[in-house]
Amino acid sequence: MTAKPMKRRAILAFVQDKPGTLNKISSLVRRKMYNVDTLTVCKAKVPGVSRMTITLREDDEAKVTQVLRQVEKFTEVIRAKELERDHSYWREVAIVKFELEEKQFKKLQQRYQLEVLDRQPHDIWIVQIAGPTDRLDGFLQDLGSEHLIEIARTGVTALEK
């Protein structure tokens, strides 16, 4: 019997754009024995502020609340909160290099709306796919690991509705 996967959680934090802030927050999460699934950081609208999206897997609400409270204690953190899936958009981008015959590729391209970045000899494709994580995972499963050459994924970023 396989273990049920834990619930994926997203924490949004607005932080001062200072050296060491990312390390402080990721170290806190690590010390609490959470494995960070993804971590994305970008500049926020306000100068000197960065926007951080951290995803991790945890079913226990109390543990997530505890991490949020501790993150908010850092002087560099302006505000932090958990993003609920029903009230936010979660997206990811991947660039994927694989080998696949054109006929099979066309089926995948139509189903997943792949953006072709490059086509190389011997039916090697480099594409971009964007969307919810399960869409990217579905594409990779349909592609099959035997065709995969290389993949680069951005990690999840999220925005409230």
N, C-alpha and C positions, 0 to 999 in steps of 0.2 A: 504494500500500500504506500502510495506517495504522499508526502506531507503537503498540505494545502499551502500555497504561497501566501506570504504575509501581504497585508494591504500596503500599497504604495502611497506614501505621503509626500506632500510638497510643502516646503517652508519657504516663504518669501521674506527676504530681509533687505531693508534699505540701510546701507552702511556708509560711513565716511570713507572716502577713497584715500586710504593711508596704507603705507607698507605694513605688512604683518596682520592686517585684519582678516584676510582669508585664512591664514594659518591659524589664528586664534580660534576662529569659528569651527574650522574643520577638526582641529585638535580636540575641542570640546565634544564634538559629536563622536569622535573616535574614542575618547576616554569613557564615554557613556556606553561603549561597546555596540554602537550602531555602525553598520556598513553603509557608507554613502553610495547610493546607486549612481546619481549624477550630480554634478555641480556646475552651474553656469553663472557667469558674472558678466555684466555689461554696465556701461555708464547709464546713469539715470538722467531724467530731464533736468534735474537741478545740478549745477556745476559742483564738483567735489563730492558727489554722492554716487555710489554704485548700487546696482540692483542685483541681488543674489537669489538664485533659485536652487534649493537643495532638495533632492529627493532621496528618500530612504524607505525601507520596508519595516513597518511596525504596526501591530494590531492593538496594542495597549495605549488607550487615549491618555492615561496618566503619564506615561513615559514621554509621549510627544509633548504634552503640556509642560513637563519638567524641562525638556530640552529648550523649548521656546522661552520659558522664563529665564533660563540661564543665559541664552543667547542675548536676550534683551538687557541683561545686566552689564554687558560690555559697553564701555563708554563710546566705542566707535559705532555701535548699533543705534540707528535712529528709530527703527520700528521693525518688528518681526511678527509674522502671523502664519498660520497654516491656511493653505488654499484648499477649499473644498472642490472636489471634481465637478459637482453639479453647478457650481458658480464660477468656474474658471475654464480657460482653454489651456490644455497641455499639449505641447508640440515638440517634435524632434526632427532633425535633418540627418541624413546619411548619404555619404558618397560611397558607391559600391562598384568594385571592379570584378567582373566575372566573365566566364566563357560559356557561351550558349548559342546554339544555332538560331538563325534569324527568325524562323517560323515560331519557335518557342518564345523567343524574345518578344515578338509582336504581341503574343497573348498576354505576357506579363506587363508589357508597356500599356496595353489597353486597360487591363484590370487595375493597375496601380498608378497610372498617370506618371510614368517615369520621365524625367527630363534627361535626354541623352547629352552628356558632356563630351564624349569621344567614342569613336568606333575604331578599333585597331584591327590589324590582320588576324586571321584565324578565329573569327567570331568572338573577339574580346570586346566587351562593352564597359564603359564607365558611365554611370548614371547617378542622378541625384533623386532621392525620394524624401518627401516631407509629409508630416502628419502626426497623428497620435502614435505612440510607441507600438501599440498592437498592430497598426497598419504596417510599420516597418518590420516588425517581427513576422507578420504574415507573409510579407514579400520574401523575406529571407528563408522562411520555411518552404514556400512554394518554389523558390529558386533551387534549393537543395545545396547542402554544404559541399557536395562534390563539384559544383560549378563555381563556387566562390573563390576568388583570388585574394582580395583584400577589401577591408571595410573601414571607414572612419565615421564615427557617430558623434554628434554634438552633445548629446545629453538633453534632458528635458528642460524646457523653459516654459513658464506658465504666466498667464495674465488673467486678472479678474475680469468677469463680464461687465 
